[in-house]
Amino acid sequence: MMMLSWNVNGLRSIMKKGSLERLLGTGNYDVVLLQEIRGSGDLPLTIMNLGYEAYSLPAERKGYAGVMTLTKVHPVSVIKGLGIKEFDAEGRMITVEFNDLYIVNAYFPRAGDDLSRLNFKLSFCNAVEKFLNNLRYKKPIIICGDFNIARDKIDSSFWDEKHPGLTPEERDWLNQFLKEGFIDVFRELHPNTKVYTWRSYRERWRAMRIDYCIVSEELRSKVIKAEVLSNVEGSDHVPVMIELST
């Protein structure tokens, strides 16, 4: 199974650029997780013609956030959101269940330039952790998406612990979460590789690895590949992908 995750910074915008169609037109990806779709969640016809079913959770606020999962395999069930109004209204998570695993598409909030949303962000993180641990009693889990957190100094081109995504609180949560039996597969396979998944449009020197594919421990032996597709343009993020044996 090949999976792709990408914060597209607006589905309509990325479609106009043709970047998503070119990527999906390769036929490589069985499941595609999109974040920050900023729209109603309607699937463009050109993508529908590639054989994907689409499941989305748009934000209530127009032009904001939202997630969409595309799959070539019909899911057993779909869970939209976390069941918590303040988070689900922002369109931040959708889960598809297959016979042997769950795939979670997540768009974590940004803590805000002044860290005014840090507490909201941490509450979301804790709610996601509880949700995933409950699912894990049933089946293994893959969670991919934009976490808006850089794990360590290797994951950022700059270091300021008052910057959103670099605060000790955010990094501590992510690293503690991983210790509970979850694996950052890119870092597992590329322990010393310095690569970024987001770069500021205005300050090109600012870049961070904040997009992840994370698997529960039970799937460790099935992971074949994990890559950052640094050459794909169209968003301020680049896609990340993983391949698992079936």
ChimeraX attribute file (.defattr): number of C-alpha atoms within 10 A of each C-alpha:
attribute: neighborCount
match mode: 1-to-1
recipient: residues
	/A:1	14
	/A:2	18
	/A:3	22
	/A:4	27
	/A:5	26
	/A:6	26
	/A:7	26
	/A:8	26
	/A:9	19
	/A:10	20
	/A:11	25
	/A:12	13
	/A:13	16
	/A:14	17
	/A:15	17
	/A:16	11
	/A:17	13
	/A:18	12
	/A:19	17
	/A:20	19
	/A:21	16
	/A:22	12
	/A:23	14
	/A:24	16
	/A:25	14
	/A:26	9
	/A:27	11
	/A:28	12
	/A:29	20
	/A:30	17
	/A:31	19
	/A:32	21
	/A:33	29
	/A:34	26
	/A:35	30
	/A:36	25
	/A:37	28
	/A:38	22
	/A:39	22
	/A:40	18
	/A:41	18
	/A:42	13
	/A:43	16
	/A:44	13
	/A:45	8
	/A:46	11
	/A:47	17
	/A:48	12
	/A:49	10
	/A:50	14
	/A:51	14
	/A:52	20
	/A:53	17
	/A:54	20
	/A:55	21
	/A:56	28
	/A:57	25
	/A:58	29
	/A:59	23
	/A:60	15
	/A:61	14
	/A:62	12
	/A:63	14
	/A:64	17
	/A:65	25
	/A:66	31
	/A:67	32
	/A:68	27
	/A:69	26
	/A:70	24
	/A:71	18
	/A:72	14
	/A:73	12
	/A:74	13
	/A:75	15
	/A:76	11
	/A:77	12
	/A:78	16
	/A:79	14
	/A:80	20
	/A:81	24
	/A:82	20
	/A:83	11
	/A:84	10
	/A:85	9
	/A:86	11
	/A:87	20
	/A:88	19
	/A:89	16
	/A:90	21
	/A:91	29
	/A:92	28
	/A:93	27
	/A:94	25
	/A:95	24
	/A:96	20
	/A:97	18
	/A:98	15
	/A:99	9
	/A:100	11
	/A:101	17
	/A:102	24
	/A:103	22
	/A:104	24
	/A:105	29
	/A:106	30
	/A:107	23
	/A:108	24
	/A:109	22
	/A:110	18
	/A:111	22
	/A:112	13
	/A:113	12
	/A:114	10
	/A:115	16
	/A:116	12
	/A:117	15
	/A:118	20
	/A:119	13
	/A:120	15
	/A:121	23
	/A:122	17
	/A:123	13
	/A:124	19
	/A:125	19
	/A:126	14
	/A:127	15
	/A:128	17
	/A:129	15
	/A:130	13
	/A:131	14
	/A:132	19
	/A:133	15
	/A:134	11
	/A:135	14
	/A:136	15
	/A:137	9
	/A:138	11
	/A:139	15
	/A:140	18
	/A:141	25
	/A:142	20
	/A:143	21
	/A:144	28
	/A:145	28
	/A:146	28
	/A:147	22
	/A:148	22
	/A:149	26
	/A:150	23
	/A:151	23
	/A:152	15
	/A:153	13
	/A:154	17
	/A:155	21
	/A:156	24
	/A:157	15
	/A:158	14
	/A:159	15
	/A:160	10
	/A:161	13
	/A:162	12
	/A:163	15
	/A:164	21
	/A:165	28
	/A:166	25
	/A:167	19
	/A:168	15
	/A:169	14
	/A:170	23
	/A:171	17
	/A:172	15
	/A:173	17
	/A:174	19
	/A:175	14
	/A:176	11
	/A:177	15
	/A:178	16
	/A:179	10
	/A:180	12
	/A:181	12
	/A:182	20
	/A:183	21
	/A:184	19
	/A:185	22
	/A:186	19
	/A:187	17
	/A:188	11
	/A:189	14
	/A:190	12
	/A:191	10
	/A:192	9
	/A:193	11
	/A:194	14
	/A:195	18
	/A:196	22
	/A:197	23
	/A:198	23
	/A:199	19
	/A:200	12
	/A:201	12
	/A:202	7
	/A:203	8
	/A:204	9
	/A:205	11
	/A:206	15
	/A:207	21
	/A:208	28
	/A:209	27
	/A:210	21
	/A:211	27
	/A:212	29
	/A:213	25
	/A:214	22
	/A:215	24
	/A:216	22
	/A:217	15
	/A:218	14
	/A:219	17
	/A:220	15
	/A:221	9
	/A:222	13
	/A:223	16
	/A:224	14
	/A:225	14
	/A:226	23
	/A:227	18
	/A:228	20
	/A:229	17
	/A:230	14
	/A:231	7
	/A:232	14
	/A:233	16
	/A:234	17
	/A:235	20
	/A:236	14
	/A:237	26
	/A:238	22
	/A:239	26
	/A:240	24
	/A:241	22
	/A:242	23
	/A:243	17
	/A:244	15
	/A:245	11
	/A:246	8
